[in-house]
Amino acid sequence: MLSPTLLPILVALASCAAPVAASRARQACPPLPSYVPSFFRPGVKWQIEIDDPIDVTESSRSVPPADAKVWDVDMYDSIEIDDDDTNSNIISRLRAANPGIFVICYFNAGGFNESDPGADRLNPADKLGKIPGWEEHYLDITSDNVMAIMKDRIDNGTRGGCDAFDPDNIDGYLEPTLVTRPADGHALDTSDYYNYVKVLADYAHGQGKLLGQKNARELLNLADGRGLVNDGIVDFAVTEQCAEGGWCGQMKPFIDCSKPVFQIEYPAEWDQENCAATALNGATLAKYCGFANPPGQNFSTILKLDGPECGLNGVTQYCDSDVLVTTPTVPEDPEDPEE
C-alpha cells in the first residue's frame, strides 16, 4: 500500500513532469523561421537543374516552368561571374525573370572533385575514398579544415543570392570502408554526419538561410534518439529514388513538421544513357508519384534524366501532367578545365 506521506510528493512530481512532457512534444516540430515564404511548404512546385547553367540570357521572359516557386541550382555555376559577364550571377537573372522565387543552392558538402572551389585548400588527410560511380572522393567531415571550407562555401552562396543550401554526399556512412580515417582507423558514422550537418545548419541559420537534408534517411532517427528533423536542424529534404527504393515513407517526419520533401525520380522507362525521355502516364507515372498528392504525403515530386551525359538537366515531368517541361540551359564547354 502507498504510504500517505509519499502521495503528495508523487502528485507534485507528476504535475511537474506533465509540462515538461508537453514542452518536449511541442518542440518535436520546431517551426521554420519567420523569413521563410508561406509557399515553402509540402507540395510546393519546384525545379532542379544542376548539370548545366540555366539559360537566363532573355531576362524579358520567364524561365519555364514559370509556376515553379522553388528552384534548386548548382551553386558553383549560378554565382560564378565569368570574364565576359555572360553568366554573371544566374540567380539574380533568374529572379528577374521569375519574380518571387525561392532559390536553393546545391553544393558538394561531403565530397569533392579537383575542380571544386576550395579543393586546393584540402590537406591530404582530408581526402578519403572514391565515391562509387563518380570522379569524386569523400571528405573527412570531422576535419576543422573541411568545415572551414564548407563555411566559406555557404558564405559565397549567401553573397551570391542563395536562400537555402542543398548539401550532397552527407551519407558517406553507408560506405564505411571508404570513409575510414587512415590516421586512427575510425569509420565515419551517423553520429559524425549528424554533428556535421548540425554545424552547417547552425551556420546557415545564423546568416538567415535554410539548410536541407539530401537523402541520408538514417539521420532522421539515430540510435541515441537524435534526429535532424525532430531536433529542428534541417528545414527540408531532397530525395533521390525514394519511390524506386521503397523508402519515401521514412521521410514522413518532414511532412509532419510542414517541411517540404523535394522528391526526384529517375524513371527506368527513360533512356538515361542517351538522354532520351518520353512523357509517362497512367500506372507508369503513378508508380513514381504515389507520395505526390493527398492521401499520400504531398511530396514535391519530379521525374528527371540522370545519365552520364545529362545528369539532372532541364528535362522534367511533373506528376499532374502528361507532358515534358524543359528548362533551357547553356551547355558547359567540355574543353574548359574549370568546368
C-alpha positions as CSV (number, residue, x, y, z in Angstrom):
1,M,0.0,0.0,0.0
2,L,1.2,3.5,-0.9
3,S,2.4,5.5,2.2
4,P,0.2,8.5,2.8
5,T,3.3,10.6,3.3
6,L,4.5,9.7,-0.2
7,L,1.3,10.5,-2.0
8,P,1.6,14.3,-2.0
9,I,5.2,14.0,-3.2
10,L,4.3,11.8,-6.2
11,V,1.4,14.1,-7.1
12,A,3.8,17.0,-7.1
13,L,6.3,15.2,-9.2
14,A,3.6,14.2,-11.7
15,S,2.4,17.8,-12.0
16,C,6.0,18.9,-12.8
17,A,6.6,16.2,-15.3
18,A,3.4,16.9,-17.3
19,P,4.5,20.4,-18.5
20,V,8.0,19.0,-19.3
21,A,6.5,16.3,-21.5
22,A,4.1,18.7,-23.2
23,S,7.1,21.1,-23.8
24,R,9.0,18.3,-25.5
25,A,6.0,17.4,-27.6
26,R,5.7,21.0,-28.7
27,Q,9.3,21.1,-29.7
28,A,9.1,17.9,-31.8
29,C,8.5,20.2,-34.9
30,P,10.3,23.5,-34.4
31,P,8.8,25.9,-36.9
32,L,10.5,27.3,-39.9
33,P,11.9,30.8,-39.4
34,S,9.6,33.7,-40.0
35,Y,11.5,34.9,-43.0
36,V,10.6,31.8,-45.0
37,P,7.9,32.5,-47.6
38,S,4.5,31.0,-46.9
39,F,4.6,28.8,-50.1
40,F,7.6,26.9,-48.8
41,R,5.5,24.0,-47.6
42,P,4.8,20.4,-48.6
43,G,3.6,20.2,-52.2
44,V,5.2,23.4,-53.5
45,K,6.2,23.1,-57.2
46,W,9.9,23.2,-57.8
47,Q,12.6,22.6,-60.4
48,I,16.2,21.4,-60.1
49,E,18.9,22.0,-62.7
50,I,22.5,21.3,-61.7
51,D,24.0,19.8,-64.9
52,D,24.4,23.0,-67.0
53,P,23.8,26.6,-66.1
54,I,20.2,27.8,-66.6
55,D,19.9,30.0,-69.7
56,V,18.7,33.4,-68.5
57,T,20.0,35.4,-71.4
58,E,16.5,36.6,-72.3
59,S,15.5,38.1,-69.0
60,S,12.4,39.7,-70.5
61,R,10.7,36.3,-70.5
62,S,10.1,33.9,-67.7
63,V,12.1,30.7,-67.5
64,P,10.0,27.5,-67.7
65,P,8.4,26.2,-65.6
66,A,7.2,29.7,-64.8
67,D,4.9,28.5,-62.0
68,A,7.8,26.7,-60.1
69,K,8.2,28.7,-56.8
70,V,11.4,26.9,-55.6
71,W,14.5,26.4,-57.8
72,D,17.5,24.2,-56.9
73,V,20.5,25.2,-58.8
74,D,24.2,24.4,-58.8
75,M,25.9,27.0,-56.6
76,Y,29.2,26.9,-58.5
77,D,27.6,27.7,-61.8
78,S,24.9,30.1,-60.5
79,I,27.0,32.6,-58.6
80,E,30.0,32.5,-60.9
81,I,31.0,35.7,-62.6
82,D,32.6,35.0,-66.0
83,D,35.3,37.2,-67.6
84,D,32.9,38.2,-70.3
85,D,30.0,38.6,-67.8
86,T,27.7,36.3,-69.8
87,N,26.8,34.2,-66.8
88,S,27.2,36.9,-64.3
89,N,25.1,35.7,-61.3
90,I,22.5,33.4,-62.8
91,I,20.5,33.6,-59.6
92,S,19.8,37.4,-59.9
93,R,18.8,37.0,-63.5
94,L,16.6,34.1,-62.7
95,R,14.9,36.1,-60.0
96,A,14.3,38.9,-62.5
97,A,12.8,36.5,-65.0
98,N,10.7,34.6,-62.4
99,P,9.9,37.1,-59.6
100,G,9.2,35.8,-56.1
101,I,11.0,32.5,-56.3
102,F,13.0,30.8,-53.5
103,V,16.5,29.6,-54.6
104,I,18.2,26.6,-53.1
105,C,21.9,26.2,-53.9
106,Y,23.3,22.7,-54.4
107,F,26.8,22.1,-53.2
108,N,29.0,19.1,-52.5
109,A,29.2,19.0,-48.7
110,G,30.6,15.6,-48.1
111,G,32.9,15.1,-51.1
112,F,35.0,16.9,-53.6
113,N,36.4,16.7,-57.1
114,E,39.5,18.5,-58.1
115,S,37.6,21.3,-59.9
116,D,35.6,22.3,-56.9
117,P,36.3,25.7,-55.4
118,G,38.5,25.3,-52.4
119,A,39.8,21.9,-53.4
120,D,43.3,23.2,-53.4
121,R,42.9,24.0,-49.7
122,L,42.3,20.4,-48.8
123,N,45.0,18.6,-46.8
124,P,45.9,15.0,-47.8
125,A,44.3,13.7,-44.6
126,D,41.0,15.4,-45.6
127,K,40.6,13.2,-48.7
128,L,39.1,9.8,-48.2
129,G,37.9,7.0,-50.5
130,K,36.5,7.5,-54.1
131,I,32.7,7.8,-54.3
132,P,31.4,4.9,-56.5
133,G,30.4,6.0,-59.9
134,W,31.8,9.5,-59.7
135,E,35.0,11.3,-60.2
136,E,34.8,12.4,-56.6
137,H,36.2,11.5,-53.2
138,Y,34.6,11.5,-49.8
139,L,35.9,14.1,-47.3
140,D,36.8,13.7,-43.6
141,I,33.9,15.8,-42.4
142,T,35.3,15.8,-38.9
143,S,38.3,17.9,-40.1
144,D,38.3,21.5,-39.0
145,N,39.8,22.4,-42.3
146,V,37.0,20.8,-44.2
147,M,34.4,22.6,-42.0
148,A,36.2,26.0,-42.7
149,I,36.0,25.3,-46.5
150,M,32.3,24.5,-46.3
151,K,31.5,27.6,-44.2
152,D,33.3,29.6,-46.9
153,R,31.0,28.0,-49.5
154,I,28.0,29.0,-47.5
155,D,29.4,32.5,-47.3
156,N,29.9,32.6,-51.0
157,G,26.4,31.3,-51.6
158,T,24.9,33.9,-49.3
159,R,26.7,36.7,-51.1
160,G,25.5,35.2,-54.4
161,G,21.8,35.3,-53.5
162,C,21.1,31.7,-52.3
163,D,18.1,31.4,-49.9
164,A,19.0,27.9,-48.8
165,F,21.5,25.1,-49.3
166,D,21.2,21.5,-50.6
167,P,24.3,19.6,-49.2
168,D,25.1,16.5,-51.2
169,N,27.0,13.4,-50.1
170,I,26.1,13.6,-46.4
171,D,25.6,9.8,-46.3
172,G,29.1,8.5,-46.5
173,Y,28.5,6.3,-43.5
174,L,26.8,3.9,-45.9
175,E,30.3,3.2,-47.3
176,P,32.3,2.7,-44.1
177,T,35.4,1.3,-45.8
178,L,35.5,4.5,-48.0
179,V,35.2,6.9,-45.1
180,T,37.7,5.4,-42.7
181,R,40.3,7.9,-41.5
182,P,43.8,6.4,-42.2
183,A,45.3,8.1,-39.1
184,D,43.2,6.3,-36.5
185,G,41.1,3.7,-38.4
186,H,37.8,5.4,-37.4
187,A,35.0,4.9,-39.9
188,L,32.8,8.0,-40.1
189,D,29.3,7.1,-38.7
190,T,25.8,8.5,-38.5
191,S,26.8,10.5,-35.4
192,D,29.7,12.2,-37.2
193,Y,27.4,13.2,-40.1
194,Y,24.6,14.3,-37.8
195,N,27.1,16.6,-36.0
196,Y,28.5,17.8,-39.3
197,V,25.1,18.7,-40.7
198,K,24.1,20.4,-37.4
199,V,27.2,22.7,-37.6
200,L,26.4,23.6,-41.2
201,A,22.8,24.2,-40.4
202,D,23.6,26.4,-37.4
203,Y,26.0,28.4,-39.6
204,A,23.5,28.8,-42.4
205,H,20.7,29.8,-40.0
206,G,23.0,32.4,-38.5
207,Q,23.0,34.0,-41.9
208,G,19.3,33.8,-42.4
209,K,19.5,30.9,-44.7
210,L,18.0,27.3,-44.7
211,L,19.8,24.0,-44.9
212,G,18.3,20.8,-46.2
213,Q,18.9,17.1,-45.9
214,K,20.0,15.3,-49.1
215,N,18.9,11.6,-48.9
216,A,20.6,10.2,-45.7
217,R,17.4,9.0,-44.2
218,E,19.3,7.3,-41.4
219,L,20.0,10.7,-39.9
220,L,16.3,11.1,-39.0
221,N,16.5,8.5,-36.2
222,L,19.8,7.8,-34.7
223,A,20.2,5.0,-32.1
224,D,20.6,7.6,-29.3
225,G,17.2,9.2,-30.2
226,R,18.6,12.2,-32.1
227,G,17.1,13.2,-35.4
228,L,17.7,16.0,-37.9
229,V,14.1,16.9,-38.2
230,N,12.8,16.5,-34.7
231,D,15.8,18.3,-33.4
232,G,15.0,21.3,-35.6
233,I,18.2,21.1,-37.5
234,V,17.2,20.8,-41.2
235,D,14.4,22.7,-43.0
236,F,13.6,20.5,-46.0
237,A,14.6,17.3,-47.7
238,V,15.8,16.4,-51.2
239,T,15.4,12.7,-52.1
240,E,16.6,10.6,-55.0
241,Q,14.8,7.5,-56.0
242,C,12.8,7.0,-52.8
243,A,9.8,5.6,-54.7
244,E,12.1,3.3,-56.7
245,G,13.8,2.2,-53.4
246,G,10.6,2.0,-51.4
247,W,11.7,4.4,-48.6
248,C,9.6,7.5,-49.2
249,G,7.6,6.8,-46.1
250,Q,10.7,7.3,-44.0
251,M,10.7,11.0,-44.9
252,K,7.3,11.4,-43.3
253,P,8.8,13.4,-40.3
254,F,9.3,16.3,-42.7
255,I,5.7,16.4,-43.9
256,D,4.5,16.0,-40.3
257,C,6.5,19.2,-39.5
258,S,5.1,21.1,-42.6
259,K,8.5,21.0,-44.2
260,P,8.8,20.2,-47.9
261,V,10.2,17.0,-49.4
262,F,11.6,17.6,-52.8
263,Q,11.5,14.1,-54.4
264,I,13.4,13.3,-57.6
265,E,12.8,10.0,-59.5
266,Y,14.9,8.8,-62.5
267,P,12.4,6.6,-64.4
268,A,13.7,3.3,-65.7
269,E,11.5,3.8,-68.7
270,W,13.6,6.7,-69.9
271,D,16.9,6.2,-71.8
272,Q,19.2,7.6,-69.1
273,E,22.3,6.7,-71.0
274,N,21.3,8.6,-74.2
275,C,19.3,11.4,-72.5
276,A,16.0,10.4,-74.2
277,A,12.7,10.9,-72.4
278,T,9.1,10.4,-73.4
279,A,6.3,11.6,-71.1
280,L,4.8,8.9,-68.9
281,N,1.2,8.5,-68.0
282,G,-1.3,6.2,-66.2
283,A,0.0,3.5,-64.0
284,T,3.6,4.0,-65.2
285,L,3.6,7.6,-63.9
286,A,1.6,6.7,-60.8
287,K,4.3,4.3,-59.5
288,Y,6.6,7.3,-59.1
289,C,4.0,9.7,-57.8
290,G,2.3,7.9,-55.0
291,F,3.6,10.4,-52.5
292,A,2.9,13.5,-54.5
293,N,-0.7,14.1,-53.6
294,P,-3.0,13.5,-50.7
295,P,-3.9,11.0,-49.4
296,G,-0.2,10.4,-49.9
297,Q,2.4,12.6,-48.3
298,N,2.2,15.7,-50.6
299,F,5.8,15.4,-51.7
300,S,7.0,17.8,-54.4
301,T,7.8,15.1,-57.0
302,I,9.5,15.5,-60.3
303,L,10.9,13.0,-62.9
304,K,14.3,13.7,-64.3
305,L,17.1,12.4,-66.5
306,D,20.3,11.5,-64.8
307,G,22.5,9.8,-67.4
308,P,26.3,10.4,-67.5
309,E,25.9,13.0,-70.3
310,C,22.7,14.7,-69.0
311,G,22.7,14.4,-65.2
312,L,19.8,16.5,-63.8
313,N,19.4,18.6,-66.9
314,G,16.4,20.7,-67.8
315,V,14.1,17.9,-68.9
316,T,11.3,17.4,-66.3
317,Q,7.9,15.8,-65.9
318,Y,5.5,16.6,-63.1
319,C,3.0,14.2,-61.5
320,D,0.0,16.4,-62.5
321,S,0.9,16.5,-66.2
322,D,1.5,14.1,-69.1
323,V,3.8,16.4,-71.0
324,L,7.5,17.2,-70.5
325,V,8.8,20.6,-69.5
326,T,12.3,21.7,-70.5
327,T,14.2,24.4,-68.7
328,P,16.7,26.0,-71.2
329,T,20.3,25.6,-70.3
330,V,23.7,26.7,-71.6
331,P,25.9,23.6,-72.2
332,E,29.3,23.9,-70.5
333,D,32.4,23.9,-72.6
334,P,34.0,20.4,-72.3
335,E,37.3,21.9,-73.2
336,D,37.2,24.3,-70.2
337,P,39.3,22.8,-67.4
338,E,37.5,24.8,-64.8
339,E,34.2,23.1,-65.5
